[in-house]
Amino acid sequence: MEKPARNSTLCYIEREGQYLMLHRTKKEQDVNKDKWIGVGGRFEWGESPEDCLLREVWEETGLTLTDYRYRGIVTFVCDAPEETEYMHLFTATCWTGELTECSEGDLEWVEKERIPELPIWPGDLIFLKLLAEEEPFFSLKLKYENNRLAQVVLNGKIISAQRR
């Protein structure tokens, strides 16, 4: 049976060695409930990755990005009933506006080195490392089984696979 795919964006806004992180606490039916992630969300009809990025960042933070980089695409493959997700990953360093309250959780500036201590998805550690290493535009596939990272493929090459 063929499952649909969806597109989303995720942005790590940088400031003085910190990322703006969203602690997802406010929605009960949230696959990211209680996790810390960057800001972003699903595409709306007709949006490009940049359109979605700018809209989602503004909706979740009140900030208007003025300098951002498209860093890679992350393909999430999960157990049923989840659909495959193509997440367009960005970083940003300049913006206008002031932070506002987010309807999906609490926004907080977090030192980059503290992020691995937070409850985050294991695959996020991989792409955050690629961002820190200034990896050129990359394609990363993360396959999850029972909410556990089962396979990692970077630029078409398997770099990690869990055997049962």
C-alpha positions in Angstrom: 0.0 0.0 0.0 1.4 3.4 -1.0 1.5 6.0 1.7 1.4 9.7 0.9 4.4 12.0 1.6 4.4 15.4 3.1 6.9 18.3 3.0 7.9 20.5 5.9 10.6 22.9 6.9 12.7 23.2 10.0 14.9 26.1 10.9 17.6 26.6 13.5 17.9 30.3 14.1 21.4 31.1 15.4 22.5 33.8 17.9 25.9 34.0 19.7 26.5 30.3 19.9 22.8 29.5 20.6 19.9 28.1 18.6 16.3 29.2 19.2 14.6 25.9 20.2 10.9 25.1 20.6 9.9 22.8 23.5 6.8 21.1 22.0 4.5 21.0 25.0 1.1 22.5 24.1 -0.5 20.0 21.6 -1.6 16.6 22.9 -1.7 14.9 19.5 1.9 15.9 18.6 4.5 13.4 17.3 7.1 15.8 18.8 5.3 16.2 22.2 7.9 17.0 24.9 10.8 17.1 22.4 12.9 20.1 21.7 13.2 21.0 18.0 13.9 24.0 15.7 10.9 26.0 14.3 9.0 25.2 11.2 6.1 23.1 9.9 4.2 21.7 7.0 3.9 23.2 3.5 0.7 24.8 2.4 -0.6 24.5 -1.1 1.7 26.2 -3.7 4.5 27.0 -1.2 8.2 26.6 -2.0 10.5 25.6 0.8 11.4 29.2 1.3 7.8 30.3 1.4 7.0 27.7 4.0 10.1 28.6 6.0 9.3 32.3 6.2 5.6 31.8 7.0 6.2 29.1 9.7 9.0 31.0 11.4 6.9 34.2 11.5 3.8 32.2 12.8 5.8 30.4 15.5 8.1 33.2 16.6 7.0 36.6 15.3 10.4 37.0 13.6 10.8 37.8 9.9 14.0 36.1 8.6 16.3 38.4 6.5 19.3 36.0 6.1 18.9 32.2 5.9 20.6 29.2 4.2 19.0 26.1 2.8 21.2 23.4 4.3 19.8 20.0 3.3 16.8 17.7 3.0 16.0 15.1 5.6 13.8 12.2 4.6 11.9 10.7 7.6 10.6 7.1 7.1 8.5 5.9 10.1 6.2 3.0 11.0 2.6 3.1 9.9 0.4 5.1 10.0 3.0 7.9 9.7 3.7 9.1 6.2 7.1 9.7 4.7 8.2 13.3 5.4 10.6 15.4 3.4 11.9 18.1 5.8 13.7 21.0 4.2 16.4 22.1 6.7 17.5 25.7 7.1 19.6 27.9 9.4 19.2 31.6 9.8 21.3 34.3 11.3 19.4 37.6 10.8 15.9 38.7 11.4 13.6 41.5 12.3 10.9 41.7 14.9 10.5 40.5 18.5 9.9 37.0 19.8 6.2 36.2 20.5 4.5 33.4 22.4 4.2 30.2 20.4 1.0 28.2 20.3 2.9 24.9 20.0 5.3 25.2 23.0 7.9 27.3 24.6 10.7 29.1 22.7 14.1 29.3 24.4 17.6 30.3 23.3 19.8 27.3 24.1 23.6 27.0 23.9 24.4 24.7 21.0 26.6 22.4 23.2 23.6 21.9 25.7 21.2 20.7 23.0 22.3 17.0 23.2 21.3 17.0 26.9 17.7 17.9 25.9 15.0 15.4 25.0 15.5 15.4 21.2 15.1 12.8 18.5 18.3 10.8 17.9 18.3 11.7 14.2 18.3 15.4 15.1 21.8 14.9 16.7 23.0 13.7 13.3 21.8 16.7 11.3 22.8 19.1 14.0 26.3 17.7 13.8 26.3 18.1 10.0 25.2 21.8 10.4 28.0 22.4 13.0 30.6 20.8 10.6 29.4 23.1 7.8 28.6 20.1 5.6 27.7 21.2 2.1 24.0 20.8 1.1 23.1 17.2 2.1 20.5 14.5 1.8 19.9 12.6 5.0 17.5 9.7 5.3 16.4 8.7 8.8 14.4 5.5 9.2 12.6 5.0 12.5 11.0 1.8 13.7 9.0 1.9 16.9 10.3 5.4 17.6 13.9 4.1 17.5 16.4 5.2 14.9 16.9 2.1 12.7 18.9 3.4 9.7 20.8 6.5 8.7 21.7 7.2 5.0 23.8 10.2 4.2 24.0 11.3 0.5 22.9 7.8 -0.6 25.3 5.9 1.6 24.3 3.9 4.6 26.3 5.2 7.6 24.4 3.3 10.3 21.9 0.5 10.4 20.5 -1.3 13.5 20.2 -5.0 13.1 17.5 -7.0 14.8 
